[in-house]
Amino acid sequence: MATVLICRRFPRLSRVTTFSTTAKCKAESGSSKRKQEKEENPETANTGTESVATIQLLDPQDYRVSYNPSAYAKSRAASRQHASGNSGQSLSDTFTSSGTAQVQHTFCTASSQALPPVRNTLPKPKSKPLLKQNISADFSVARTKEEAEKEKIETHDSKEDPRVFQRGRPEYRCLSYDKFDPVDTLPLEEGDSILHSVAEWKGSQSPGTITDYFHKLSRLPVEQHTALVSEPRFNTLCRCAVKNIGLFSTSDLIDILKACVRLVVPPTHPLLNACENEFCRRVWDMNLDQLLLVADCWRCLERSVPSYLSILFSYANMHWKDLTLPQFVQLVYIIGEGRRSPVDLMQKVESMILKYLDSFTLEEVGAICLGLFKSLSGISDHVMRKIADRVSLQMEDMSTYALVNVLKMLRYTRMDHLPLLKELGKVIPARIPLINIQGIMHITLTCSSLHYFDEGIMAAVATSLPSKVAYCRSKDAAKFLWSFGCLDYEPPNEEEFYSSLIEQMHRKLHEFGKFPEHLLTGLLGLAFVGHFPEELIDYALRDEFVQKTRGSKYELKKDLFTLSKSVEIECPSYQGSRLPPQLSQEITEMVLNFAEQEIYVRPEIVEATSLLQSMLGGPEYVKNHMILPHTRSSDLEVHLAMDGHPIPFNLKDPIADKKLKDIGVSLTDDLMSQLIKGRSNSQSPVEVENEARTAGQERREEARTPCTGDHAALSGGALITDARSQVEPKSGHCLEAPPSLVLNRQPRVVKLAIQVSNRNHYCYCSKRLLGLHCLKRRQLRQLGYVVVELPFWEWFPLLKRTRLEKLSYLHYKVFNPALLSRTG
């Protein structure tokens, strides 16, 4: 057992606390190939095939996560069990049982190699590195009945749970394959007889006989299927079917395909190649029920059939008006499972949703949302709002799985549907303990993506998560950290919550090479709330990992930049890897260029800048820029002396230089001569320099001279809403600070960072600041700035008021006596 030393910061406690956690990682058990998990969200659209993913959680010490676990509710007992038989029986000497028919593709939660410990003032264990330690002994404790029940809760079938809607109507029986449809089991002796007969074939056989043999063999006990598929005599039957593929009727060909589904024939099998080609040829001679059934079989076989789907979608587009409600829902399901969004169909999909919305079952509503979400299909706000309206009225009657699918689409469309979100806060907290980990993740991620804070939901998640954390994928752990950090929520069990997730991030370190975005997502979420696990940060800022981020389909430079600069400011003792200076400079320039085009020019910021310059004495007193470029938002910087007077500091303001272009200048002979020769004919270089210096001194003295007239209207600091006239300071003059700000003269300077906030800086319908902006203000204070906010609920309404009212408001904000007393 190793002790992990993790640097954690609790900003609200204004101190750095170091604590130890127990490393519970297990060495990888083998070198077999593992397929990486496929992400079921718009960020990782999948156009390929997927493996069977029935998850039965075991003792956490031997825990395996099956490929693509993506469902979020308890499955029916039937979906978790297969028919069992005597594995010792055989069909002749060569046909033996192979146990389960499904080959599970799994990867272990064990960690990869360890990170070297980051040096700091705290002692480090001298034994083995952190990430090479075995799982703690407490994971091997015998399971209690309560723990066994928890494991059952986590059991789900990612292939079958999305198909639950098909149980709601009998019409789906002819549109989809039902593997739970009861069939009479074929005796082993009869199966052996069929294979013996096939072995003796010498000529061609009738399509009816071939179809009958496939149908009968598919009724063998499930545990015999794997051995059957590899049986030479079964391959003879398949070759015969391929040879006669064009002679089968469409119904016979569908029966063969269904037999292949039951037998779990590999998706690349030659028989399936021939079947796909034949079905593509026959599409226009088939009816829609048959087309949807065949597409469903391909899905069950996990075979990617883009050509067949393209033809199916074209067919559906031509016969759109003939679609029944079940056909429509099944079609949207197929669209989602194929991860394809046929552009010409989407407008018609919206019209059909509106047509049938009141007739859908709640499971069908969830299925439609999941299909749209998986296929990255856009949907209008109007249609999404209609769906949300219905769900908000019937949420208590909706399964959690269907509800989570609606939340995914709500998140994808960024729909701020307050009635649904409020109802979610009433219904979902009590369900959290019964939902598996991916469902909880999507609920939490929806709240953070929509910037919606509900303490009941977040507290329920935080309470349940530590006991389930071993079931988190790398993506799940990262999204939990991001969501809590984004909403700046510190749960009651904060230390247990964060330590368990940080440990899981260590265990999943081997997955971040394939999904680097997840590591950065988690680390940024931690940084938002002031937590900095140094070993993970050291790994994320290494050159090797930075190179991996370049291969990601996401732009991760800004995330690396934010993490690196935050560590630089908040962890001065950090000794680990850092972002290369040239890369930091490149990202800084990129961020600043974006700010000049998109941020500095926003009306609310431009107006505040202009008025502050007018109020304080000119452009040299205000700087509109990013004090912290890694936080990606602007600041209006103002410097005040301790006596409250503004200090000019922005002497090379590019914006001020640009304004000179608007000033009219008469071209006299003297001026032209000065421009050509570098000085006026009538002045020596020394005289020119002295004149410029004198003018600057006069301006600075003028800036320190108490103003009259306008000051009488503004010196009180209160907002004047009944001004009879608009009066503003003359150019080059400043407003005097109120007498209460005049303190003992000291050489210290108070640096103000004025924030012009907007709604995107806060949680939805609240004044709760989001995590990134909490991080920014915390770091500004650490760098010695006094943060002054112009909150959008005050500043935006003022933009429509008189100039005098705006100046009065800004004067109150800048010359607030509390600012200087806070720094004195």
C-alpha positions in Angstrom: 0.0 0.0 0.0 1.3 3.4 -0.9 0.5 6.8 0.4 -0.4 9.4 -2.2 0.5 13.0 -1.4 -1.8 15.3 -3.2 -1.7 19.1 -3.0 -5.2 20.4 -2.4 -6.3 23.9 -2.1 -9.5 25.0 -0.3 -9.9 28.7 -1.3 -12.7 29.2 1.1 -10.4 28.2 3.9 -7.6 30.4 2.6 -5.0 27.8 3.2 -3.3 24.9 1.6 -4.0 21.5 3.0 -2.1 18.4 2.2 -3.6 15.1 2.9 -3.0 11.4 2.1 -5.1 9.0 0.2 -4.7 5.3 -0.3 -3.6 4.2 -3.7 -5.8 1.3 -4.8 -4.5 0.4 -8.2 -3.9 -3.1 -9.6 -1.3 -4.1 -12.1 -2.7 -4.9 -15.5 -3.4 -8.6 -15.7 -2.3 -9.4 -19.2 -1.2 -8.2 -22.6 -4.3 -9.2 -24.6 -5.7 -6.6 -27.0 -8.4 -4.4 -25.6 -10.8 -2.3 -27.5 -11.2 1.2 -26.3 -14.6 2.3 -25.1 -16.8 4.2 -27.6 -18.2 7.4 -26.4 -22.0 7.7 -26.6 -22.3 11.4 -27.0 -22.0 14.0 -29.8 -18.3 14.6 -28.9 -17.4 11.1 -30.1 -19.7 10.0 -32.9 -19.2 6.4 -33.9 -19.7 5.2 -37.4 -18.3 1.7 -36.7 -19.7 -1.4 -35.1 -19.9 -2.1 -31.4 -19.4 -5.2 -29.3 -21.9 -6.8 -27.0 -21.8 -5.0 -23.7 -23.7 -6.8 -21.0 -22.1 -5.7 -17.8 -22.1 -7.9 -14.7 -20.1 -6.2 -12.0 -17.9 -8.5 -10.0 -15.8 -8.1 -6.9 -14.1 -4.7 -7.5 -10.7 -6.4 -7.1 -11.4 -8.3 -10.4 -13.6 -5.6 -11.9 -14.0 -5.4 -15.6 -15.8 -2.8 -17.7 -17.4 -4.2 -20.8 -17.1 -2.4 -24.2 -19.3 0.6 -24.5 -21.4 0.5 -21.3 -24.0 3.1 -22.2 -27.3 2.5 -20.6 -28.5 4.0 -17.4 -31.4 2.0 -15.9 -31.9 -1.5 -14.5 -32.5 -4.0 -17.2 -35.1 -6.8 -17.1 -33.8 -10.0 -15.5 -34.2 -11.7 -18.9 -31.8 -9.3 -20.5 -29.1 -10.3 -18.1 -29.3 -14.1 -18.3 -29.0 -16.6 -21.1 -30.5 -20.0 -21.3 -28.2 -22.5 -19.7 -27.5 -26.1 -20.6 -25.2 -29.0 -20.0 -21.8 -27.8 -21.2 -20.5 -31.4 -21.1 -22.8 -32.6 -23.9 -21.6 -32.5 -27.5 -22.7 -33.0 -31.1 -20.4 -35.9 -32.2 -16.7 -35.8 -31.3 -15.9 -32.5 -32.9 -18.9 -30.3 -31.7 -18.3 -29.4 -28.1 -19.7 -26.7 -25.9 -17.7 -23.5 -25.4 -19.6 -22.0 -22.5 -21.1 -18.6 -23.2 -21.7 -17.7 -26.8 -20.9 -14.1 -26.4 -17.2 -13.0 -26.5 -16.8 -10.1 -24.0 -14.4 -7.4 -24.9 -13.1 -6.0 -21.6 -10.4 -3.9 -20.2 -9.2 -3.7 -16.6 -9.4 -0.8 -14.3 -5.8 -1.4 -13.3 -3.4 1.4 -13.6 -0.5 1.8 -16.0 3.0 2.7 -15.0 3.5 5.1 -12.2 4.1 8.8 -12.3 7.3 9.9 -10.7 6.4 11.8 -7.5 6.5 15.6 -7.7 9.1 17.1 -5.4 7.9 19.4 -2.7 8.5 20.1 0.9 6.6 17.1 2.0 8.3 13.7 2.4 7.5 11.1 -0.2 7.3 7.3 0.3 10.6 5.6 -0.7 9.0 2.3 -1.7 7.3 1.8 -5.1 5.8 4.6 -7.1 2.2 5.4 -6.6 0.6 3.9 -9.6 2.2 0.5 -9.4 0.7 -0.4 -6.1 -1.8 -3.2 -5.6 -5.4 -2.5 -4.7 -5.9 -1.9 -1.0 -6.9 -4.8 1.1 -10.3 -3.3 1.9 -11.4 -4.0 -1.7 -11.0 -7.7 -0.9 -13.4 -7.7 2.0 -16.2 -10.2 1.6 -19.3 -8.7 0.0 -22.3 -8.2 2.2 -25.9 -8.6 1.0 -26.1 -4.8 0.7 -23.1 -4.7 -1.6 -24.5 -7.5 -3.7 -27.6 -5.5 -4.2 -25.6 -2.5 -5.3 -23.9 -4.6 -7.9 -27.3 -5.7 -9.3 -28.2 -2.0 -9.6 -25.1 -1.4 -11.7 -25.9 -4.4 -14.0 -27.3 -3.3 -17.4 -27.2 -4.3 -21.1 -26.2 -1.5 -23.4 -27.5 -3.5 -26.4 -31.0 -4.2 -25.0 -31.8 -1.2 -22.8 -32.1 1.2 -25.8 -34.6 -1.2 -27.2 -37.0 -1.2 -24.3 -39.4 1.0 -26.2 -40.1 -2.0 -28.5 -41.9 -3.8 -25.7 -44.6 -1.1 -25.6 -46.4 -2.0 -28.8 -47.1 -5.3 -30.6 -46.4 -3.7 -34.0 -42.6 -3.7 -33.2 -42.6 -7.5 -33.5 -42.5 -7.3 -37.3 -40.1 -4.3 -37.3 -37.4 -5.6 -35.0 -35.6 -8.8 -33.8 -36.6 -9.9 -30.4 -34.0 -12.2 -28.9 -36.3 -12.9 -26.0 -39.0 -14.3 -28.2 -39.4 -17.9 -26.8 -38.4 -20.7 -29.1 -38.4 -24.5 -28.7 -34.9 -25.7 -28.0 -33.6 -28.2 -30.5 -32.4 -31.5 -29.1 -28.6 -32.0 -29.5 -29.2 -35.2 -31.4 -31.3 -33.5 -34.0 -28.7 -30.8 -34.5 -26.0 -33.5 -34.9 -28.2 -35.2 -37.5 -28.6 -32.0 -39.5 -24.8 -31.4 -39.5 -24.2 -35.0 -40.6 -26.7 -34.5 -43.4 -24.9 -31.4 -44.5 -21.6 -33.2 -44.6 -23.0 -35.7 -47.1 -24.3 -33.1 -49.5 -22.9 -33.5 -52.9 -25.2 -31.5 -55.2 -27.1 -28.2 -54.8 -29.8 -28.0 -52.2 -33.1 -26.3 -52.4 -33.3 -22.8 -50.7 -36.1 -24.1 -48.5 -34.0 -26.9 -47.1 -31.1 -24.5 -46.4 -33.4 -22.0 -44.7 -34.9 -24.8 -42.5 -31.5 -26.0 -41.4 -30.4 -22.5 -40.4 -33.6 -22.0 -38.5 -33.3 -25.4 -36.6 -29.6 -25.0 -35.8 -30.3 -21.5 -34.3 -32.6 -23.2 -31.8 -29.7 -25.2 -30.2 -28.9 -24.4 -26.6 -27.1 -21.0 -26.4 -23.9 -22.5 -24.9 -23.5 -24.5 -28.1 -23.6 -21.6 -30.5 -19.9 -20.6 -30.4 -18.7 -24.1 -31.2 -21.4 -24.4 -33.9 -20.2 -21.3 -35.8 -16.7 -22.7 -35.9 -17.9 -26.2 -36.9 -16.7 -27.1 -40.5 -20.0 -28.6 -41.4 -21.8 -25.4 -40.5 -19.4 -23.5 -42.7 -20.4 -25.9 -45.5 -24.0 -24.9 -44.9 -23.0 -21.2 -45.1 -21.1 -21.7 -48.4 -24.1 -23.5 -49.9 -26.3 -20.5 -48.8 -23.8 -18.0 -50.4 -23.8 -20.0 -53.6 -27.6 -19.9 -53.8 -28.1 -16.4 -52.4 -30.1 -15.1 -55.3 -32.6 -18.0 -55.2 -33.9 -17.3 -51.8 -37.2 -15.5 -51.3 -36.9 -12.3 -49.3 -38.7 -13.9 -46.3 -36.3 -16.9 -46.5 -33.3 -14.5 -46.6 -34.6 -12.6 -43.6 -35.0 -15.9 -41.7 -31.4 -16.8 -42.4 -30.3 -13.4 -41.2 -32.3 -13.8 -38.0 -30.7 -17.2 -37.5 -27.3 -15.6 -37.8 -28.3 -13.1 -35.1 -29.4 -15.9 -32.7 -26.1 -17.8 -33.4 -24.0 -14.6 -32.9 -22.3 -15.1 -36.3 -19.2 -12.8 -36.4 -20.0 -9.5 -38.3 -17.3 -10.1 -40.9 -18.5 -13.6 -41.8 -18.6 -14.2 -45.6 -22.3 -15.2 -45.4 -23.2 -11.8 -44.0 -21.2 -10.1 -46.8 -23.3 -12.0 -49.4 -26.5 -11.2 -47.4 -25.8 -7.5 -47.3 -25.1 -7.3 -51.1 -28.3 -9.2 -51.8 -30.4 -7.0 -49.5 -29.0 -3.8 -51.1 -30.0 -5.2 -54.5 -33.6 -6.0 -53.3 -34.4 -2.8 -51.3 -36.8 -1.4 -53.8 -38.7 -4.7 -53.9 -39.2 -4.9 -50.1 -41.7 -3.2 -47.9 -40.8 -0.8 -45.1 -41.4 -3.4 -42.4 -38.9 -5.7 -44.0 -36.4 -3.0 -44.5 -36.5 -1.9 -40.9 -36.4 -5.5 -39.6 -33.2 -6.2 -41.7 -31.6 -3.0 -40.5 -32.4 -4.0 -36.9 -30.8 -7.4 -37.5 -27.6 -5.7 -38.8 -27.6 -3.7 -35.5 -27.9 -6.9 -33.5 -25.1 -8.4 -35.4 -23.0 -5.3 -34.8 -22.3 -5.0 -38.5 -21.7 -1.6 -40.1 -23.8 -1.4 -43.3 -23.6 2.3 -44.5 -24.6 1.4 -48.1 -27.8 -0.4 -46.9 -28.7 2.4 -44.5 -28.3 5.0 -47.3 -30.7 3.1 -49.5 -33.1 2.6 -46.6 -33.1 6.3 -45.8 -33.7 7.2 -49.5 -36.6 4.7 -49.5 -38.1 6.3 -46.3 -37.7 9.7 -47.7 -39.8 8.8 -50.7 -42.5 7.0 -48.6 -42.5 9.5 -45.7 -46.2 10.1 -45.6 -46.9 6.3 -45.3 -44.8 6.0 -42.1 -46.8 4.7 -39.1 -45.9 5.8 -35.6 -44.0 2.5 -34.7 -42.2 2.6 -38.1 -41.1 6.2 -37.5 -39.8 5.5 -34.0 -37.9 2.4 -35.2 -36.4 4.4 -38.1 -35.1 7.1 -35.7 -33.7 4.3 -33.5 -31.9 2.9 -36.6 -30.6 6.4 -37.5 -29.2 6.8 -34.0 -27.5 3.4 -33.9 -26.0 4.0 -37.3 -24.6 7.3 -36.1 -25.8 8.9 -39.2 -27.9 12.0 -39.7 -29.6 11.9 -43.2 -29.9 15.7 -44.0 -32.9 15.3 -46.3 -34.9 13.5 -43.6 -34.4 15.7 -40.6 -37.0 18.4 -41.4 -39.5 15.6 -41.9 -38.4 14.0 -38.7 -39.4 17.2 -36.8 -42.8 17.3 -38.5 -43.4 13.7 -37.5 -42.4 14.3 -33.9 -44.9 17.1 -33.7 -47.6 14.9 -35.4 -47.2 12.0 -33.0 -45.9 13.7 -29.8 -49.0 13.2 -27.8 -49.3 9.6 -28.9 -45.8 8.5 -28.1 -45.2 6.4 -25.0 -42.6 7.9 -22.6 -40.2 5.2 -23.6 -40.6 6.2 -27.3 -40.0 9.8 -26.4 -36.7 8.7 -24.8 -35.8 6.5 -27.8 -36.4 9.4 -30.3 -34.2 11.7 -28.2 -31.4 9.1 -28.0 -31.6 8.5 -31.8 -31.3 12.2 -32.5 -28.5 12.5 -29.9 -26.4 9.6 -31.2 -26.7 10.7 -34.8 -25.8 14.4 -34.0 -29.1 15.5 -35.5 -30.0 19.1 -34.9 -33.5 19.9 -33.8 -35.2 23.2 -33.6 -35.8 24.9 -30.3 -39.6 24.7 -31.0 -39.6 20.9 -31.2 -37.3 20.4 -28.3 -39.4 22.7 -26.2 -42.5 20.7 -27.1 -40.8 17.5 -26.0 -39.6 19.1 -22.8 -43.1 20.4 -22.1 -44.5 16.9 -22.2 -41.7 15.3 -20.1 -41.9 18.0 -17.4 -45.6 17.0 -16.9 -45.0 13.3 -16.7 -41.5 12.9 -15.3 -42.5 10.8 -12.3 -44.0 8.2 -14.7 -40.9 8.1 -16.9 -38.1 5.5 -16.5 -34.8 6.9 -15.6 -33.2 5.5 -18.8 -35.7 7.4 -21.0 -35.4 10.5 -18.9 -31.6 10.5 -19.2 -32.0 10.3 -23.0 -34.2 13.4 -23.0 -31.6 15.2 -20.9 -28.9 14.3 -23.4 -30.8 16.0 -26.2 -31.7 18.9 -23.9 -27.9 19.3 -23.3 -27.1 19.0 -27.0 -29.6 21.7 -28.0 -28.7 23.8 -25.0 -32.3 24.2 -24.1 -32.9 26.1 -20.9 -36.3 24.6 -20.1 -36.9 25.8 -16.5 -40.1 23.7 -15.8 -38.3 20.5 -16.7 -35.2 21.4 -14.7 -37.2 22.3 -11.7 -39.2 19.0 -11.9 -35.9 17.2 -12.3 -34.8 18.6 -9.0 -38.0 17.1 -7.4 -37.9 13.7 -9.0 -34.2 12.7 -9.5 -32.5 13.1 -6.1 -34.4 10.1 -4.6 -33.5 8.0 -7.7 -29.8 8.7 -7.6 -28.9 5.8 -5.4 -30.6 3.4 -7.8 -29.1 4.7 -11.0 -25.9 3.3 -12.4 -22.8 5.5 -12.8 -23.2 6.5 -16.4 -26.7 7.7 -15.8 -25.7 9.8 -12.9 -22.9 11.2 -15.0 -25.2 12.3 -17.7 -27.7 13.9 -15.2 -24.8 15.8 -13.6 -23.3 16.8 -16.9 -26.7 18.1 -18.1 -26.9 20.4 -15.1 -23.4 21.8 -15.6 -23.7 22.1 -19.4 -26.9 24.2 -18.9 -25.3 26.1 -16.0 -28.2 24.9 -13.8 -27.5 24.5 -10.1 -29.7 22.4 -8.0 -28.2 21.6 -4.6 -30.5 18.7 -4.0 -29.3 16.9 -7.2 -25.6 17.7 -6.6 -25.7 16.7 -3.0 -27.4 13.4 -3.9 -24.8 12.7 -6.5 -21.9 13.5 -4.2 -23.3 11.2 -1.5 -23.7 8.3 -3.8 -20.6 8.6 -5.9 -17.8 7.5 -3.6 -19.3 4.0 -3.2 -19.7 3.7 -7.0 -16.5 5.3 -8.1 -14.8 2.0 -9.0 -17.4 1.8 -11.9 -16.4 5.1 -13.4 -14.8 5.1 -16.8 -12.1 7.8 -17.4 -14.8 9.9 -19.1 -17.2 9.5 -16.2 -14.7 10.6 -13.5 -13.6 13.6 -15.7 -17.2 14.7 -16.3 -18.0 14.5 -12.6 -15.0 16.7 -11.7 -15.8 19.1 -14.5 -19.5 19.4 -13.5 -18.9 20.0 -9.8 -16.1 22.5 -10.6 -18.1 24.3 -13.3 -21.0 24.9 -10.8 -18.5 25.7 -8.0 -20.2 23.3 -5.7 -18.4 22.0 -2.6 -20.4 19.0 -1.3 -20.8 18.2 2.4 -18.5 15.1 1.9 -16.0 17.2 -0.1 -12.8 15.5 0.9 -14.2 11.9 0.4 -15.8 13.0 -2.9 -12.7 14.5 -4.4 -10.2 12.0 -3.1 -12.2 9.1 -4.5 -12.4 10.7 -7.9 -8.7 11.6 -8.0 -7.8 8.1 -7.1 -10.0 6.8 -9.9 -8.2 9.2 -12.3 -5.0 7.6 -11.3 -6.4 4.1 -12.0 -7.6 5.2 -15.4 -4.4 6.9 -16.4 -3.8 4.3 -19.1 -7.0 5.4 -20.9 -6.0 9.1 -21.2 -3.5 8.3 -24.0 -6.5 7.5 -26.2 -8.7 10.2 -24.7 -6.4 13.1 -23.6 -9.4 15.5 -23.5 -10.8 13.6 -20.5 -7.7 14.1 -18.3 -7.7 17.9 -19.1 -11.4 18.1 -18.4 -11.0 16.5 -15.0 -8.0 18.6 -14.0 -9.7 21.9 -15.1 -12.7 20.9 -13.0 -10.5 20.4 -10.0 -8.6 23.7 -10.7 -11.9 25.6 -10.7 -12.5 24.7 -7.1 -8.8 25.0 -6.1 -7.7 21.4 -6.1 -4.4 20.5 -7.7 -3.3 16.9 -7.7 0.3 17.4 -8.7 1.2 14.0 -10.0 -1.6 14.1 -12.5 -0.8 17.7 -13.5 2.9 16.7 -14.0 1.7 13.9 -16.3 -0.6 16.2 -18.2 2.1 18.8 -18.9 4.7 16.4 -20.0 5.9 16.8 -23.6 4.7 13.2 -24.4 1.1 14.0 -23.3 1.1 17.4 -24.9 2.0 15.7 -28.2 -1.0 13.3 -27.7 -3.3 16.3 -27.4 -2.3 17.4 -30.9 -3.8 14.2 -32.3 -7.2 14.8 -30.6 -10.1 16.0 -32.6 -10.7 18.7 -30.0 -8.7 21.9 -29.6 -7.0 21.3 -26.3 -4.3 24.1 -26.4 -6.4 26.5 -24.4 -7.2 23.9 -21.8 -3.4 23.1 -21.4 -2.8 26.9 -21.2 -5.4 27.4 -18.5 -4.1 24.5 -16.4 -0.5 25.5 -16.7 -0.9 29.1 -15.8 -3.3 28.3 -12.9 -0.6 26.0 -11.4 2.0 28.7 -11.9 -0.1 31.2 -9.9 -1.7 28.9 -7.3 1.0 26.3 -6.7 4.3 28.2 -6.3 6.1 25.2 -4.9 5.1 22.9 -7.8 8.3 21.3 -9.3 6.8 19.2 -12.0 6.5 19.6 -15.8 5.4 22.9 -17.3 4.1 24.0 -20.7 7.0 25.0 -23.0 7.4 28.8 -23.1 7.0 29.0 -26.9 3.7 27.1 -26.8 2.5 29.4 -24.0 3.4 32.4 -26.1 1.6 30.9 -29.2 -1.6 30.2 -27.2 -1.4 33.7 -25.6 -1.3 35.4 -29.0 -4.1 33.2 -30.2 -6.3 34.1 -27.2 -5.5 37.8 -27.5 -6.3 37.9 -31.2 -9.6 36.3 -30.5 -10.3 38.8 -27.7 -9.6 41.8 -30.0 -12.1 40.5 -32.5 -14.8 39.1 -30.2 -14.5 40.4 -26.6 -13.0 43.9 -26.4 -15.6 45.1 -28.9 -18.7 44.0 -27.0 -21.0 47.0 -26.5 -21.2 46.7 -22.7 -17.3 46.6 -22.5 -16.8 49.4 -25.0 -19.2 51.7 -23.2 -17.6 51.0 -19.8 -14.1 51.7 -21.2 -15.2 54.9 -22.8 -16.9 56.3 -19.7 -14.1 55.3 -17.4 -11.6 57.1 -19.6 -13.7 60.2 -19.7 -14.2 60.0 -15.9 -10.7 59.4 -14.9 -8.8 61.7 -17.3 -8.1 59.8 -20.5 -7.0 56.5 -22.1 -3.8 56.4 -20.0 -5.9 55.7 -16.9 -7.8 52.7 -18.2 -6.6 49.6 -19.9 -9.1 47.2 -21.6 -7.2 43.9 -21.8 -6.8 40.4 -20.4 -4.9 40.5 -17.2 -5.0 36.7 -17.2 -5.2 35.5 -20.8 -5.7 31.9 -19.7 -9.1 32.8 -18.2 -10.3 34.0 -21.6 -12.2 37.1 -20.5 -11.3 40.7 -20.4 -10.7 43.2 -17.6 -10.7 47.0 -17.3 -7.6 47.8 -15.3 -7.4 51.0 -13.2 -4.7 52.1 -10.8 -5.4 54.3 -7.8 -3.1 55.9 -5.3 -3.7 55.2 -1.7 -5.2 58.7 -1.4 -7.8 57.6 -4.0 -6.5 59.5 -7.0 -6.2 57.7 -10.3 -2.7 57.0 -11.6 -1.9 57.0 -15.4 -0.2 53.8 -16.4 -1.5 52.8 -19.8 1.0 55.0 -21.7 1.2 52.7 -24.8 -2.5 52.0 -25.3 -2.9 50.7 -28.9 -6.6 51.7 -28.8 -5.7 55.3 -27.9 -3.2 55.4 -30.7 -5.9 54.3 -33.2 -8.1 57.2 -32.0 -5.5 59.7 -33.3 -6.6 58.7 -36.8 -9.9 60.5 -36.2 -8.3 63.8 -35.3 -8.1 66.4 -38.0 -4.7 68.1 -38.5 -4.0 71.1 -40.8 -0.9 70.5 -43.0 1.1 73.7 -42.6 4.6 74.4 -44.1 6.1 74.0 -40.6 4.4 70.7 -40.1 5.4 69.3 -43.5 9.0 70.4 -42.8 8.9 68.8 -39.4 7.6 65.6 -40.8 10.3 65.5 -43.5 13.2 66.7 -41.4 12.1 65.2 -38.1 11.7 68.6 -36.3 10.2 72.1 -36.8 12.3 74.7 -38.6 11.7 77.1 -35.7 12.5 74.6 -32.9 15.6 72.7 -31.9 15.3 69.0 -30.9 15.9 70.0 -27.2 13.1 72.6 -27.4 10.7 70.0 -28.8 11.6 67.5 -26.1 11.2 70.0 -23.3 7.8 71.1 -24.7 6.6 67.5 -24.7 7.8 66.9 -21.2 6.2 70.2 -19.9 2.9 69.2 -21.5 3.0 65.8 -19.8 3.7 67.3 -16.4 0.9 69.8 -16.8 -1.5 67.0 -17.7 -0.5 64.9 -14.7 -0.9 68.0 -12.4 -4.2 68.6 -14.0 -5.2 65.1 -13.3 -4.5 65.6 -9.6 -6.4 68.9 -9.4 -9.9 68.6 -7.9 -12.5 69.1 -10.5 -15.4 71.5 -10.2 -18.9 71.7 -11.5 -19.4 68.1 -12.6 -17.9 66.9 -9.3 -20.8 68.4 -7.4 -23.2 66.2 -9.1 -21.2 63.0 -8.8 -19.0 63.2 -5.7 -21.6 61.6 -3.4 -21.0 58.2 -5.1 -24.8 57.4 -5.1 -26.6 56.7 -8.4 -28.4 59.8 -9.5 -31.5 58.7 -11.3 -33.3 62.1 -11.5 -30.6 64.3 -13.1 -32.0 67.2 -14.9 -29.1 67.5 -17.3 -26.2 65.4 -18.5 -22.9 66.7 -17.4 -19.6 65.0 -17.9 -16.0 65.9 -17.2 -14.1 67.8 -19.8 -11.4 65.9 -21.7 -8.3 65.6 -19.7 -10.0 66.2 -16.3 -10.8 63.6 -13.7 -13.4 63.1 -11.0 -12.0 63.7 -7.5 -12.2 60.8 -5.1 -14.7 61.4 -2.2 -13.2 62.8 0.9 -13.7 59.5 2.7 -11.0 58.0 0.4 -8.3 60.5 1.2 -6.0 58.6 3.5 -2.4 59.0 4.6 -0.3 59.3 1.5 1.6 56.1 0.8 3.6 55.0 -2.2 1.4 51.9 -2.6 -0.8 51.5 -5.6 -4.3 49.9 -5.6 -4.8 47.9 -8.8 -8.4 47.5 -9.7 -9.5 44.7 -12.1 -13.0 45.8 -13.2 -15.1 42.9 -14.4 -17.9 43.6 -16.9 -19.9 40.4 -16.3 -22.6 38.8 -18.4 -25.1 36.0 -17.9 -22.7 33.4 -19.2 -20.5 34.0 -16.1 -23.3 32.8 -13.8 -25.5 29.8 -13.2 -28.8 29.9 -14.9 -31.3 32.2 -13.3 -29.1 32.9 -10.3 -26.2 35.1 -9.1 -24.0 32.0 -8.5 -20.6 32.6 -10.3 -19.4 29.7 -12.4 -16.2 27.9 -11.6 -14.0 29.4 -14.3 -14.8 32.9 -13.2 -14.3 32.0 -9.5 -10.9 30.7 -10.5 -10.1 34.0 -12.3 -11.1 36.2 -9.4 -9.3 34.1 -6.9 -6.1 34.3 -9.0 -6.5 38.1 -9.5 -6.6 38.5 -5.8 -3.6 36.3 -5.3 -1.7 38.6 -7.8 -2.6 41.7 -5.7 -5.6 43.0 -7.7 -8.8 44.2 -6.1 -11.7 42.8 -8.1 -14.6 45.2 -8.9 -17.6 43.9 -10.7 -20.1 45.6 -12.9 -22.7 42.8 -12.7 -24.9 42.4 -15.7 -28.1 42.8 -13.7 -27.0 46.3 -12.8 -24.9 47.4 -15.8 -27.0 46.2 -18.7 -30.1 48.1 -17.6 -28.0 51.2 -17.2 -26.8 51.1 -20.8 -30.2 52.4 -21.8 -30.1 55.3 -19.2 -28.5 58.7 -19.3 -24.7 59.3 -19.5 -24.8 61.0 -16.1 -26.4 58.0 -14.5 -23.8 55.7 -15.9 -20.9 57.9 -14.8 -22.4 58.2 -11.4 -22.6 54.4 -11.1 -19.0 53.9 -12.3 -17.8 56.6 -9.9 -19.4 54.8 -7.0 -17.8 51.5 -8.1 -14.3 52.8 -8.6 -14.2 55.2 -5.6 -15.9 52.9 -3.2 -14.2 53.5 0.2 -14.3 49.8 1.0 -11.8 49.1 -1.8 -9.0 51.1 -0.3 -9.8 50.0 3.3 -9.6 46.4 2.1 -6.0 46.9 1.0 -4.9 49.3 3.7 
